Amino acid sequence: MERSQVNEILEESDRFIRSFGYVMPPFAYWSPDEMRERVKSDAGSILANRLGWDITDYGQGRFDDLGLFLFTVRNGSAEDLARGQGMLYAEKIMISRKDQLSPMHRHVIKAEDIINRGGGKLVLELFDSAEDGSIDADAEVSVLTDGAVRKMEAGGLLKLDPGESVTLMPGIWHAFWGEGADVLIGEVSTVNDDLTDNVFREPIGRFSSIIENEKPRHLLVSDYDAWL
């Protein structure tokens, strides 16, 4: 992706999020220079816990068809999770555009509530895992939807209207997209680790490669190692 496209998506996404009455935290709007100074002084947890903007095309260069917008609002640490005490949770706000696929994947550790916060329908394709962790193309899938058990055949499509949610436990394979319109998505989960806890069905990347054709307005989480 070109940085100019990333900058444009940031602006569009912020407007879309605000249209639902959700306002991003102050650090979302720091410039790269301010982010660099603040993580050195009083905001090191932003870097350590990888909070912030995240725009991915999964390394395929087709964001409109295969991609996702995310912003990690809060996140605990792997150390807390390992000892079972402390900040054991994370929160994200995401946008799945109409017919934009977030590809099939599962998590090893993270359990997550995926919530349709507004817009179109959120459609999820679901599979259970076989004993070796691969997709079980035959097993029935059982998930909680707002506290009620929902069972469906392997590869079944779960469609969530605004206000509805699904709880995905570790090992549940899922892909998702917006139907009818772009969808604002909330995610509440166990501590999030996008570097090691995503297992994709296809050999794709989690983050985008950025072509620097203009200056970044705000840094992405994937920029931190190089820029900070």
PyMOL CGO cylinders between C-alpha atoms (Angstrom):
from pymol import cmd
from pymol.cgo import CYLINDER

trace = [
    CYLINDER, 0.00, 0.00, 0.00, 1.13, 3.56, -0.62, 0.3, 1, 1, 1, 1, 1, 1,
    CYLINDER, 1.13, 3.56, -0.62, 1.31, 5.91, 2.35, 0.3, 1, 1, 1, 1, 1, 1,
    CYLINDER, 1.31, 5.91, 2.35, -1.06, 8.29, 0.56, 0.3, 1, 1, 1, 1, 1, 1,
    CYLINDER, -1.06, 8.29, 0.56, -3.70, 5.54, 0.51, 0.3, 1, 1, 1, 1, 1, 1,
    CYLINDER, -3.70, 5.54, 0.51, -3.10, 4.83, 4.20, 0.3, 1, 1, 1, 1, 1, 1,
    CYLINDER, -3.10, 4.83, 4.20, -3.52, 8.52, 5.03, 0.3, 1, 1, 1, 1, 1, 1,
    CYLINDER, -3.52, 8.52, 5.03, -6.75, 8.66, 3.06, 0.3, 1, 1, 1, 1, 1, 1,
    CYLINDER, -6.75, 8.66, 3.06, -8.13, 5.55, 4.79, 0.3, 1, 1, 1, 1, 1, 1,
    CYLINDER, -8.13, 5.55, 4.79, -7.29, 7.06, 8.19, 0.3, 1, 1, 1, 1, 1, 1,
    CYLINDER, -7.29, 7.06, 8.19, -9.34, 10.16, 7.42, 0.3, 1, 1, 1, 1, 1, 1,
    CYLINDER, -9.34, 10.16, 7.42, -12.27, 8.21, 5.96, 0.3, 1, 1, 1, 1, 1, 1,
    CYLINDER, -12.27, 8.21, 5.96, -12.28, 5.77, 8.87, 0.3, 1, 1, 1, 1, 1, 1,
    CYLINDER, -12.28, 5.77, 8.87, -12.22, 8.48, 11.51, 0.3, 1, 1, 1, 1, 1, 1,
    CYLINDER, -12.22, 8.48, 11.51, -15.23, 10.17, 9.89, 0.3, 1, 1, 1, 1, 1, 1,
    CYLINDER, -15.23, 10.17, 9.89, -17.10, 6.86, 9.69, 0.3, 1, 1, 1, 1, 1, 1,
    CYLINDER, -17.10, 6.86, 9.69, -16.40, 6.05, 13.34, 0.3, 1, 1, 1, 1, 1, 1,
    CYLINDER, -16.40, 6.05, 13.34, -17.49, 9.51, 14.50, 0.3, 1, 1, 1, 1, 1, 1,
    CYLINDER, -17.49, 9.51, 14.50, -20.74, 9.16, 12.55, 0.3, 1, 1, 1, 1, 1, 1,
    CYLINDER, -20.74, 9.16, 12.55, -21.77, 6.51, 15.11, 0.3, 1, 1, 1, 1, 1, 1,
    CYLINDER, -21.77, 6.51, 15.11, -20.87, 8.72, 18.09, 0.3, 1, 1, 1, 1, 1, 1,
    CYLINDER, -20.87, 8.72, 18.09, -17.62, 6.89, 18.85, 0.3, 1, 1, 1, 1, 1, 1,
    CYLINDER, -17.62, 6.89, 18.85, -14.61, 9.17, 19.41, 0.3, 1, 1, 1, 1, 1, 1,
    CYLINDER, -14.61, 9.17, 19.41, -11.05, 7.91, 19.35, 0.3, 1, 1, 1, 1, 1, 1,
    CYLINDER, -11.05, 7.91, 19.35, -8.68, 8.51, 22.29, 0.3, 1, 1, 1, 1, 1, 1,
    CYLINDER, -8.68, 8.51, 22.29, -6.36, 11.55, 22.15, 0.3, 1, 1, 1, 1, 1, 1,
    CYLINDER, -6.36, 11.55, 22.15, -3.24, 9.58, 21.16, 0.3, 1, 1, 1, 1, 1, 1,
    CYLINDER, -3.24, 9.58, 21.16, -4.95, 8.62, 17.89, 0.3, 1, 1, 1, 1, 1, 1,
    CYLINDER, -4.95, 8.62, 17.89, -4.30, 12.13, 16.62, 0.3, 1, 1, 1, 1, 1, 1,
    CYLINDER, -4.30, 12.13, 16.62, -0.68, 12.58, 17.64, 0.3, 1, 1, 1, 1, 1, 1,
    CYLINDER, -0.68, 12.58, 17.64, 1.73, 13.36, 14.84, 0.3, 1, 1, 1, 1, 1, 1,
    CYLINDER, 1.73, 13.36, 14.84, 4.66, 11.00, 14.29, 0.3, 1, 1, 1, 1, 1, 1,
    CYLINDER, 4.66, 11.00, 14.29, 6.94, 13.50, 16.06, 0.3, 1, 1, 1, 1, 1, 1,
    CYLINDER, 6.94, 13.50, 16.06, 4.63, 13.81, 19.06, 0.3, 1, 1, 1, 1, 1, 1,
    CYLINDER, 4.63, 13.81, 19.06, 4.24, 10.04, 19.26, 0.3, 1, 1, 1, 1, 1, 1,
    CYLINDER, 4.24, 10.04, 19.26, 8.02, 9.66, 19.24, 0.3, 1, 1, 1, 1, 1, 1,
    CYLINDER, 8.02, 9.66, 19.24, 8.45, 12.14, 22.09, 0.3, 1, 1, 1, 1, 1, 1,
    CYLINDER, 8.45, 12.14, 22.09, 5.55, 10.85, 24.19, 0.3, 1, 1, 1, 1, 1, 1,
    CYLINDER, 5.55, 10.85, 24.19, 6.56, 7.19, 24.11, 0.3, 1, 1, 1, 1, 1, 1,
    CYLINDER, 6.56, 7.19, 24.11, 9.96, 8.29, 25.43, 0.3, 1, 1, 1, 1, 1, 1,
    CYLINDER, 9.96, 8.29, 25.43, 8.38, 10.17, 28.33, 0.3, 1, 1, 1, 1, 1, 1,
    CYLINDER, 8.38, 10.17, 28.33, 4.93, 9.24, 29.66, 0.3, 1, 1, 1, 1, 1, 1,
    CYLINDER, 4.93, 9.24, 29.66, 3.31, 7.01, 27.02, 0.3, 1, 1, 1, 1, 1, 1,
    CYLINDER, 3.31, 7.01, 27.02, 5.60, 4.02, 26.67, 0.3, 1, 1, 1, 1, 1, 1,
    CYLINDER, 5.60, 4.02, 26.67, 2.70, 1.61, 27.14, 0.3, 1, 1, 1, 1, 1, 1,
    CYLINDER, 2.70, 1.61, 27.14, 1.34, 2.64, 23.73, 0.3, 1, 1, 1, 1, 1, 1,
    CYLINDER, 1.34, 2.64, 23.73, 4.46, 1.20, 22.13, 0.3, 1, 1, 1, 1, 1, 1,
    CYLINDER, 4.46, 1.20, 22.13, 4.82, -1.75, 24.51, 0.3, 1, 1, 1, 1, 1, 1,
    CYLINDER, 4.82, -1.75, 24.51, 1.21, -2.89, 24.10, 0.3, 1, 1, 1, 1, 1, 1,
    CYLINDER, 1.21, -2.89, 24.10, 0.96, -1.87, 20.43, 0.3, 1, 1, 1, 1, 1, 1,
    CYLINDER, 0.96, -1.87, 20.43, -2.00, 0.48, 20.74, 0.3, 1, 1, 1, 1, 1, 1,
    CYLINDER, -2.00, 0.48, 20.74, -3.12, 2.54, 17.78, 0.3, 1, 1, 1, 1, 1, 1,
    CYLINDER, -3.12, 2.54, 17.78, -3.97, 2.57, 14.10, 0.3, 1, 1, 1, 1, 1, 1,
    CYLINDER, -3.97, 2.57, 14.10, -3.77, -0.62, 12.06, 0.3, 1, 1, 1, 1, 1, 1,
    CYLINDER, -3.77, -0.62, 12.06, -4.64, -0.82, 8.37, 0.3, 1, 1, 1, 1, 1, 1,
    CYLINDER, -4.64, -0.82, 8.37, -3.92, -4.07, 6.60, 0.3, 1, 1, 1, 1, 1, 1,
    CYLINDER, -3.92, -4.07, 6.60, -4.23, -5.51, 3.13, 0.3, 1, 1, 1, 1, 1, 1,
    CYLINDER, -4.23, -5.51, 3.13, -2.64, -8.74, 4.43, 0.3, 1, 1, 1, 1, 1, 1,
    CYLINDER, -2.64, -8.74, 4.43, 0.35, -8.06, 2.19, 0.3, 1, 1, 1, 1, 1, 1,
    CYLINDER, 0.35, -8.06, 2.19, -1.67, -8.65, -0.97, 0.3, 1, 1, 1, 1, 1, 1,
    CYLINDER, -1.67, -8.65, -0.97, -2.10, -5.10, -2.27, 0.3, 1, 1, 1, 1, 1, 1,
    CYLINDER, -2.10, -5.10, -2.27, -5.88, -5.38, -2.75, 0.3, 1, 1, 1, 1, 1, 1,
    CYLINDER, -5.88, -5.38, -2.75, -7.28, -3.46, 0.22, 0.3, 1, 1, 1, 1, 1, 1,
    CYLINDER, -7.28, -3.46, 0.22, -10.72, -2.86, -1.30, 0.3, 1, 1, 1, 1, 1, 1,
    CYLINDER, -10.72, -2.86, -1.30, -11.23, -6.62, -1.71, 0.3, 1, 1, 1, 1, 1, 1,
    CYLINDER, -11.23, -6.62, -1.71, -9.02, -8.07, 1.03, 0.3, 1, 1, 1, 1, 1, 1,
    CYLINDER, -9.02, -8.07, 1.03, -8.36, -5.89, 4.04, 0.3, 1, 1, 1, 1, 1, 1,
    CYLINDER, -8.36, -5.89, 4.04, -9.44, -4.47, 7.37, 0.3, 1, 1, 1, 1, 1, 1,
    CYLINDER, -9.44, -4.47, 7.37, -9.23, -1.26, 9.37, 0.3, 1, 1, 1, 1, 1, 1,
    CYLINDER, -9.23, -1.26, 9.37, -8.48, -1.63, 13.08, 0.3, 1, 1, 1, 1, 1, 1,
    CYLINDER, -8.48, -1.63, 13.08, -7.60, 0.59, 16.02, 0.3, 1, 1, 1, 1, 1, 1,
    CYLINDER, -7.60, 0.59, 16.02, -6.39, -0.99, 19.27, 0.3, 1, 1, 1, 1, 1, 1,
    CYLINDER, -6.39, -0.99, 19.27, -7.80, 1.20, 22.03, 0.3, 1, 1, 1, 1, 1, 1,
    CYLINDER, -7.80, 1.20, 22.03, -6.46, -0.78, 25.00, 0.3, 1, 1, 1, 1, 1, 1,
    CYLINDER, -6.46, -0.78, 25.00, -4.44, -3.96, 25.50, 0.3, 1, 1, 1, 1, 1, 1,
    CYLINDER, -4.44, -3.96, 25.50, -2.90, -5.85, 28.39, 0.3, 1, 1, 1, 1, 1, 1,
    CYLINDER, -2.90, -5.85, 28.39, 0.42, -7.65, 28.39, 0.3, 1, 1, 1, 1, 1, 1,
    CYLINDER, 0.42, -7.65, 28.39, 1.53, -11.20, 27.72, 0.3, 1, 1, 1, 1, 1, 1,
    CYLINDER, 1.53, -11.20, 27.72, 3.21, -11.15, 31.14, 0.3, 1, 1, 1, 1, 1, 1,
    CYLINDER, 3.21, -11.15, 31.14, -0.07, -10.41, 32.92, 0.3, 1, 1, 1, 1, 1, 1,
    CYLINDER, -0.07, -10.41, 32.92, -1.80, -13.09, 30.89, 0.3, 1, 1, 1, 1, 1, 1,
    CYLINDER, -1.80, -13.09, 30.89, 0.87, -15.66, 31.77, 0.3, 1, 1, 1, 1, 1, 1,
    CYLINDER, 0.87, -15.66, 31.77, 0.46, -15.07, 35.51, 0.3, 1, 1, 1, 1, 1, 1,
    CYLINDER, 0.46, -15.07, 35.51, -3.32, -14.75, 35.30, 0.3, 1, 1, 1, 1, 1, 1,
    CYLINDER, -3.32, -14.75, 35.30, -3.45, -11.39, 37.05, 0.3, 1, 1, 1, 1, 1, 1,
    CYLINDER, -3.45, -11.39, 37.05, -3.60, -7.81, 35.87, 0.3, 1, 1, 1, 1, 1, 1,
    CYLINDER, -3.60, -7.81, 35.87, -4.87, -6.36, 32.61, 0.3, 1, 1, 1, 1, 1, 1,
    CYLINDER, -4.87, -6.36, 32.61, -5.97, -9.51, 30.80, 0.3, 1, 1, 1, 1, 1, 1,
    CYLINDER, -5.97, -9.51, 30.80, -8.15, -7.86, 28.17, 0.3, 1, 1, 1, 1, 1, 1,
    CYLINDER, -8.15, -7.86, 28.17, -8.05, -5.80, 24.98, 0.3, 1, 1, 1, 1, 1, 1,
    CYLINDER, -8.05, -5.80, 24.98, -10.44, -3.61, 23.00, 0.3, 1, 1, 1, 1, 1, 1,
    CYLINDER, -10.44, -3.61, 23.00, -10.46, -2.70, 19.31, 0.3, 1, 1, 1, 1, 1, 1,
    CYLINDER, -10.46, -2.70, 19.31, -12.68, -0.72, 17.01, 0.3, 1, 1, 1, 1, 1, 1,
    CYLINDER, -12.68, -0.72, 17.01, -12.71, -1.97, 13.41, 0.3, 1, 1, 1, 1, 1, 1,
    CYLINDER, -12.71, -1.97, 13.41, -14.32, -1.31, 10.05, 0.3, 1, 1, 1, 1, 1, 1,
    CYLINDER, -14.32, -1.31, 10.05, -15.16, -4.05, 7.59, 0.3, 1, 1, 1, 1, 1, 1,
    CYLINDER, -15.16, -4.05, 7.59, -16.15, -2.46, 4.31, 0.3, 1, 1, 1, 1, 1, 1,
    CYLINDER, -16.15, -2.46, 4.31, -18.95, -3.78, 2.15, 0.3, 1, 1, 1, 1, 1, 1,
    CYLINDER, -18.95, -3.78, 2.15, -17.80, -7.07, 0.55, 0.3, 1, 1, 1, 1, 1, 1,
    CYLINDER, -17.80, -7.07, 0.55, -14.24, -6.56, 1.89, 0.3, 1, 1, 1, 1, 1, 1,
    CYLINDER, -14.24, -6.56, 1.89, -12.93, -9.90, 3.10, 0.3, 1, 1, 1, 1, 1, 1,
    CYLINDER, -12.93, -9.90, 3.10, -10.98, -10.42, 6.30, 0.3, 1, 1, 1, 1, 1, 1,
    CYLINDER, -10.98, -10.42, 6.30, -9.54, -13.84, 5.42, 0.3, 1, 1, 1, 1, 1, 1,
    CYLINDER, -9.54, -13.84, 5.42, -9.99, -17.17, 7.19, 0.3, 1, 1, 1, 1, 1, 1,
    CYLINDER, -9.99, -17.17, 7.19, -7.95, -17.40, 10.39, 0.3, 1, 1, 1, 1, 1, 1,
    CYLINDER, -7.95, -17.40, 10.39, -7.99, -18.55, 14.00, 0.3, 1, 1, 1, 1, 1, 1,
    CYLINDER, -7.99, -18.55, 14.00, -6.29, -17.63, 17.25, 0.3, 1, 1, 1, 1, 1, 1,
    CYLINDER, -6.29, -17.63, 17.25, -4.33, -19.88, 19.58, 0.3, 1, 1, 1, 1, 1, 1,
    CYLINDER, -4.33, -19.88, 19.58, -4.87, -17.94, 22.81, 0.3, 1, 1, 1, 1, 1, 1,
    CYLINDER, -4.87, -17.94, 22.81, -7.29, -15.09, 22.21, 0.3, 1, 1, 1, 1, 1, 1,
    CYLINDER, -7.29, -15.09, 22.21, -11.01, -15.36, 22.84, 0.3, 1, 1, 1, 1, 1, 1,
    CYLINDER, -11.01, -15.36, 22.84, -12.98, -12.47, 21.40, 0.3, 1, 1, 1, 1, 1, 1,
    CYLINDER, -12.98, -12.47, 21.40, -16.42, -10.92, 21.27, 0.3, 1, 1, 1, 1, 1, 1,
    CYLINDER, -16.42, -10.92, 21.27, -17.08, -9.50, 17.80, 0.3, 1, 1, 1, 1, 1, 1,
    CYLINDER, -17.08, -9.50, 17.80, -19.85, -6.87, 17.96, 0.3, 1, 1, 1, 1, 1, 1,
    CYLINDER, -19.85, -6.87, 17.96, -21.73, -5.20, 15.12, 0.3, 1, 1, 1, 1, 1, 1,
    CYLINDER, -21.73, -5.20, 15.12, -21.76, -1.58, 16.29, 0.3, 1, 1, 1, 1, 1, 1,
    CYLINDER, -21.76, -1.58, 16.29, -23.59, -0.20, 13.26, 0.3, 1, 1, 1, 1, 1, 1,
    CYLINDER, -23.59, -0.20, 13.26, -23.92, -0.07, 9.49, 0.3, 1, 1, 1, 1, 1, 1,
    CYLINDER, -23.92, -0.07, 9.49, -24.67, -3.15, 7.40, 0.3, 1, 1, 1, 1, 1, 1,
    CYLINDER, -24.67, -3.15, 7.40, -24.79, -6.80, 8.37, 0.3, 1, 1, 1, 1, 1, 1,
    CYLINDER, -24.79, -6.80, 8.37, -21.59, -8.43, 9.56, 0.3, 1, 1, 1, 1, 1, 1,
    CYLINDER, -21.59, -8.43, 9.56, -21.23, -11.87, 7.97, 0.3, 1, 1, 1, 1, 1, 1,
    CYLINDER, -21.23, -11.87, 7.97, -18.91, -14.51, 9.47, 0.3, 1, 1, 1, 1, 1, 1,
    CYLINDER, -18.91, -14.51, 9.47, -18.01, -17.84, 7.89, 0.3, 1, 1, 1, 1, 1, 1,
    CYLINDER, -18.01, -17.84, 7.89, -17.19, -20.30, 10.68, 0.3, 1, 1, 1, 1, 1, 1,
    CYLINDER, -17.19, -20.30, 10.68, -15.41, -23.65, 11.07, 0.3, 1, 1, 1, 1, 1, 1,
    CYLINDER, -15.41, -23.65, 11.07, -14.26, -25.63, 14.08, 0.3, 1, 1, 1, 1, 1, 1,
    CYLINDER, -14.26, -25.63, 14.08, -10.69, -26.91, 14.38, 0.3, 1, 1, 1, 1, 1, 1,
    CYLINDER, -10.69, -26.91, 14.38, -9.57, -30.50, 13.91, 0.3, 1, 1, 1, 1, 1, 1,
    CYLINDER, -9.57, -30.50, 13.91, -7.22, -32.02, 16.50, 0.3, 1, 1, 1, 1, 1, 1,
    CYLINDER, -7.22, -32.02, 16.50, -4.18, -30.78, 14.56, 0.3, 1, 1, 1, 1, 1, 1,
    CYLINDER, -4.18, -30.78, 14.56, -5.56, -27.24, 14.42, 0.3, 1, 1, 1, 1, 1, 1,
    CYLINDER, -5.56, -27.24, 14.42, -6.55, -27.35, 10.75, 0.3, 1, 1, 1, 1, 1, 1,
    CYLINDER, -6.55, -27.35, 10.75, -10.07, -26.62, 9.53, 0.3, 1, 1, 1, 1, 1, 1,
    CYLINDER, -10.07, -26.62, 9.53, -12.58, -29.37, 10.27, 0.3, 1, 1, 1, 1, 1, 1,
    CYLINDER, -12.58, -29.37, 10.27, -14.78, -29.31, 7.18, 0.3, 1, 1, 1, 1, 1, 1,
    CYLINDER, -14.78, -29.31, 7.18, -17.36, -31.66, 8.72, 0.3, 1, 1, 1, 1, 1, 1,
    CYLINDER, -17.36, -31.66, 8.72, -17.80, -30.74, 12.39, 0.3, 1, 1, 1, 1, 1, 1,
    CYLINDER, -17.80, -30.74, 12.39, -20.73, -28.68, 13.62, 0.3, 1, 1, 1, 1, 1, 1,
    CYLINDER, -20.73, -28.68, 13.62, -19.77, -25.23, 14.91, 0.3, 1, 1, 1, 1, 1, 1,
    CYLINDER, -19.77, -25.23, 14.91, -21.16, -23.98, 18.22, 0.3, 1, 1, 1, 1, 1, 1,
    CYLINDER, -21.16, -23.98, 18.22, -20.78, -20.34, 19.30, 0.3, 1, 1, 1, 1, 1, 1,
    CYLINDER, -20.78, -20.34, 19.30, -22.41, -17.97, 21.76, 0.3, 1, 1, 1, 1, 1, 1,
    CYLINDER, -22.41, -17.97, 21.76, -24.40, -15.11, 20.25, 0.3, 1, 1, 1, 1, 1, 1,
    CYLINDER, -24.40, -15.11, 20.25, -25.27, -12.59, 22.95, 0.3, 1, 1, 1, 1, 1, 1,
    CYLINDER, -25.27, -12.59, 22.95, -25.40, -15.34, 25.54, 0.3, 1, 1, 1, 1, 1, 1,
    CYLINDER, -25.40, -15.34, 25.54, -27.42, -17.81, 23.46, 0.3, 1, 1, 1, 1, 1, 1,
    CYLINDER, -27.42, -17.81, 23.46, -25.90, -20.94, 21.91, 0.3, 1, 1, 1, 1, 1, 1,
    CYLINDER, -25.90, -20.94, 21.91, -25.96, -20.97, 18.13, 0.3, 1, 1, 1, 1, 1, 1,
    CYLINDER, -25.96, -20.97, 18.13, -25.14, -24.16, 16.21, 0.3, 1, 1, 1, 1, 1, 1,
    CYLINDER, -25.14, -24.16, 16.21, -24.49, -24.38, 12.49, 0.3, 1, 1, 1, 1, 1, 1,
    CYLINDER, -24.49, -24.38, 12.49, -22.89, -26.64, 9.96, 0.3, 1, 1, 1, 1, 1, 1,
    CYLINDER, -22.89, -26.64, 9.96, -19.23, -26.33, 9.05, 0.3, 1, 1, 1, 1, 1, 1,
    CYLINDER, -19.23, -26.33, 9.05, -18.73, -23.27, 6.87, 0.3, 1, 1, 1, 1, 1, 1,
    CYLINDER, -18.73, -23.27, 6.87, -22.09, -21.84, 7.89, 0.3, 1, 1, 1, 1, 1, 1,
    CYLINDER, -22.09, -21.84, 7.89, -22.65, -18.09, 7.59, 0.3, 1, 1, 1, 1, 1, 1,
    CYLINDER, -22.65, -18.09, 7.59, -23.56, -16.20, 10.74, 0.3, 1, 1, 1, 1, 1, 1,
    CYLINDER, -23.56, -16.20, 10.74, -25.12, -12.81, 9.98, 0.3, 1, 1, 1, 1, 1, 1,
    CYLINDER, -25.12, -12.81, 9.98, -25.11, -10.18, 12.72, 0.3, 1, 1, 1, 1, 1, 1,
    CYLINDER, -25.11, -10.18, 12.72, -27.32, -7.10, 12.61, 0.3, 1, 1, 1, 1, 1, 1,
    CYLINDER, -27.32, -7.10, 12.61, -26.29, -3.91, 14.42, 0.3, 1, 1, 1, 1, 1, 1,
    CYLINDER, -26.29, -3.91, 14.42, -26.27, -4.56, 18.15, 0.3, 1, 1, 1, 1, 1, 1,
    CYLINDER, -26.27, -4.56, 18.15, -25.67, -8.30, 17.81, 0.3, 1, 1, 1, 1, 1, 1,
    CYLINDER, -25.67, -8.30, 17.81, -22.45, -10.09, 18.71, 0.3, 1, 1, 1, 1, 1, 1,
    CYLINDER, -22.45, -10.09, 18.71, -20.70, -13.44, 18.69, 0.3, 1, 1, 1, 1, 1, 1,
    CYLINDER, -20.70, -13.44, 18.69, -18.14, -14.94, 21.06, 0.3, 1, 1, 1, 1, 1, 1,
    CYLINDER, -18.14, -14.94, 21.06, -15.32, -16.77, 19.28, 0.3, 1, 1, 1, 1, 1, 1,
    CYLINDER, -15.32, -16.77, 19.28, -13.18, -19.05, 21.40, 0.3, 1, 1, 1, 1, 1, 1,
    CYLINDER, -13.18, -19.05, 21.40, -9.59, -19.98, 20.50, 0.3, 1, 1, 1, 1, 1, 1,
    CYLINDER, -9.59, -19.98, 20.50, -9.52, -22.46, 17.62, 0.3, 1, 1, 1, 1, 1, 1,
    CYLINDER, -9.52, -22.46, 17.62, -12.69, -21.25, 15.88, 0.3, 1, 1, 1, 1, 1, 1,
    CYLINDER, -12.69, -21.25, 15.88, -11.78, -20.47, 12.27, 0.3, 1, 1, 1, 1, 1, 1,
    CYLINDER, -11.78, -20.47, 12.27, -13.49, -17.34, 10.96, 0.3, 1, 1, 1, 1, 1, 1,
    CYLINDER, -13.49, -17.34, 10.96, -13.56, -15.02, 7.99, 0.3, 1, 1, 1, 1, 1, 1,
    CYLINDER, -13.56, -15.02, 7.99, -15.84, -11.99, 7.80, 0.3, 1, 1, 1, 1, 1, 1,
    CYLINDER, -15.84, -11.99, 7.80, -17.07, -9.12, 5.65, 0.3, 1, 1, 1, 1, 1, 1,
    CYLINDER, -17.07, -9.12, 5.65, -19.72, -6.41, 5.51, 0.3, 1, 1, 1, 1, 1, 1,
    CYLINDER, -19.72, -6.41, 5.51, -22.99, -7.06, 3.70, 0.3, 1, 1, 1, 1, 1, 1,
    CYLINDER, -22.99, -7.06, 3.70, -25.15, -4.25, 2.33, 0.3, 1, 1, 1, 1, 1, 1,
    CYLINDER, -25.15, -4.25, 2.33, -22.95, -1.47, 3.72, 0.3, 1, 1, 1, 1, 1, 1,
    CYLINDER, -22.95, -1.47, 3.72, -19.72, -0.85, 5.63, 0.3, 1, 1, 1, 1, 1, 1,
    CYLINDER, -19.72, -0.85, 5.63, -19.82, -2.15, 9.20, 0.3, 1, 1, 1, 1, 1, 1,
    CYLINDER, -19.82, -2.15, 9.20, -18.45, -0.64, 12.41, 0.3, 1, 1, 1, 1, 1, 1,
    CYLINDER, -18.45, -0.64, 12.41, -17.17, -3.52, 14.57, 0.3, 1, 1, 1, 1, 1, 1,
    CYLINDER, -17.17, -3.52, 14.57, -16.24, -3.63, 18.23, 0.3, 1, 1, 1, 1, 1, 1,
    CYLINDER, -16.24, -3.63, 18.23, -13.90, -6.27, 19.55, 0.3, 1, 1, 1, 1, 1, 1,
    CYLINDER, -13.90, -6.27, 19.55, -13.47, -7.13, 23.24, 0.3, 1, 1, 1, 1, 1, 1,
    CYLINDER, -13.47, -7.13, 23.24, -10.97, -9.90, 23.82, 0.3, 1, 1, 1, 1, 1, 1,
    CYLINDER, -10.97, -9.90, 23.82, -8.26, -11.55, 25.80, 0.3, 1, 1, 1, 1, 1, 1,
    CYLINDER, -8.26, -11.55, 25.80, -4.87, -9.81, 25.53, 0.3, 1, 1, 1, 1, 1, 1,
    CYLINDER, -4.87, -9.81, 25.53, -4.18, -9.28, 21.84, 0.3, 1, 1, 1, 1, 1, 1,
    CYLINDER, -4.18, -9.28, 21.84, -0.94, -10.34, 20.14, 0.3, 1, 1, 1, 1, 1, 1,
    CYLINDER, -0.94, -10.34, 20.14, -1.09, -9.75, 16.39, 0.3, 1, 1, 1, 1, 1, 1,
    CYLINDER, -1.09, -9.75, 16.39, 2.56, -10.76, 15.98, 0.3, 1, 1, 1, 1, 1, 1,
    CYLINDER, 2.56, -10.76, 15.98, 2.18, -14.41, 17.07, 0.3, 1, 1, 1, 1, 1, 1,
    CYLINDER, 2.18, -14.41, 17.07, -1.49, -15.30, 17.70, 0.3, 1, 1, 1, 1, 1, 1,
    CYLINDER, -1.49, -15.30, 17.70, -2.94, -15.22, 14.17, 0.3, 1, 1, 1, 1, 1, 1,
    CYLINDER, -2.94, -15.22, 14.17, -3.00, -18.45, 12.16, 0.3, 1, 1, 1, 1, 1, 1,
    CYLINDER, -3.00, -18.45, 12.16, -4.18, -17.95, 8.58, 0.3, 1, 1, 1, 1, 1, 1,
    CYLINDER, -4.18, -17.95, 8.58, -5.50, -20.65, 6.29, 0.3, 1, 1, 1, 1, 1, 1,
    CYLINDER, -5.50, -20.65, 6.29, -3.62, -19.17, 3.34, 0.3, 1, 1, 1, 1, 1, 1,
    CYLINDER, -3.62, -19.17, 3.34, 0.07, -18.16, 3.44, 0.3, 1, 1, 1, 1, 1, 1,
    CYLINDER, 0.07, -18.16, 3.44, -0.51, -14.41, 3.79, 0.3, 1, 1, 1, 1, 1, 1,
    CYLINDER, -0.51, -14.41, 3.79, 0.90, -11.68, 6.01, 0.3, 1, 1, 1, 1, 1, 1,
    CYLINDER, 0.90, -11.68, 6.01, -0.82, -9.90, 8.87, 0.3, 1, 1, 1, 1, 1, 1,
    CYLINDER, -0.82, -9.90, 8.87, 0.54, -6.44, 8.05, 0.3, 1, 1, 1, 1, 1, 1,
    CYLINDER, 0.54, -6.44, 8.05, 0.96, -4.31, 4.94, 0.3, 1, 1, 1, 1, 1, 1,
    CYLINDER, 0.96, -4.31, 4.94, 4.15, -3.22, 3.22, 0.3, 1, 1, 1, 1, 1, 1,
    CYLINDER, 4.15, -3.22, 3.22, 4.09, 0.58, 2.93, 0.3, 1, 1, 1, 1, 1, 1,
    CYLINDER, 4.09, 0.58, 2.93, 5.47, 2.53, -0.02, 0.3, 1, 1, 1, 1, 1, 1,
    CYLINDER, 5.47, 2.53, -0.02, 6.49, 5.93, 1.35, 0.3, 1, 1, 1, 1, 1, 1,
    CYLINDER, 6.49, 5.93, 1.35, 5.18, 8.31, -1.31, 0.3, 1, 1, 1, 1, 1, 1,
    CYLINDER, 5.18, 8.31, -1.31, 4.23, 10.98, 1.26, 0.3, 1, 1, 1, 1, 1, 1,
    CYLINDER, 4.23, 10.98, 1.26, 4.64, 11.69, 4.96, 0.3, 1, 1, 1, 1, 1, 1,
    CYLINDER, 4.64, 11.69, 4.96, 2.46, 9.75, 7.43, 0.3, 1, 1, 1, 1, 1, 1,
    CYLINDER, 2.46, 9.75, 7.43, -0.24, 11.76, 9.19, 0.3, 1, 1, 1, 1, 1, 1,
    CYLINDER, -0.24, 11.76, 9.19, -0.28, 9.26, 12.04, 0.3, 1, 1, 1, 1, 1, 1,
    CYLINDER, -0.28, 9.26, 12.04, 1.81, 6.15, 12.61, 0.3, 1, 1, 1, 1, 1, 1,
    CYLINDER, 1.81, 6.15, 12.61, 0.40, 2.65, 12.25, 0.3, 1, 1, 1, 1, 1, 1,
    CYLINDER, 0.40, 2.65, 12.25, 1.19, 0.00, 14.84, 0.3, 1, 1, 1, 1, 1, 1,
    CYLINDER, 1.19, 0.00, 14.84, 3.23, -1.70, 12.11, 0.3, 1, 1, 1, 1, 1, 1,
    CYLINDER, 3.23, -1.70, 12.11, 5.32, 1.50, 11.80, 0.3, 1, 1, 1, 1, 1, 1,
    CYLINDER, 5.32, 1.50, 11.80, 6.45, 1.55, 15.42, 0.3, 1, 1, 1, 1, 1, 1,
    CYLINDER, 6.45, 1.55, 15.42, 9.55, -0.61, 15.14, 0.3, 1, 1, 1, 1, 1, 1,
    CYLINDER, 9.55, -0.61, 15.14, 10.97, 1.46, 12.29, 0.3, 1, 1, 1, 1, 1, 1,
    CYLINDER, 10.97, 1.46, 12.29, 9.80, 4.94, 13.33, 0.3, 1, 1, 1, 1, 1, 1,
    CYLINDER, 9.80, 4.94, 13.33, 10.06, 4.85, 17.12, 0.3, 1, 1, 1, 1, 1, 1,
]
cmd.load_cgo(trace, "trace")
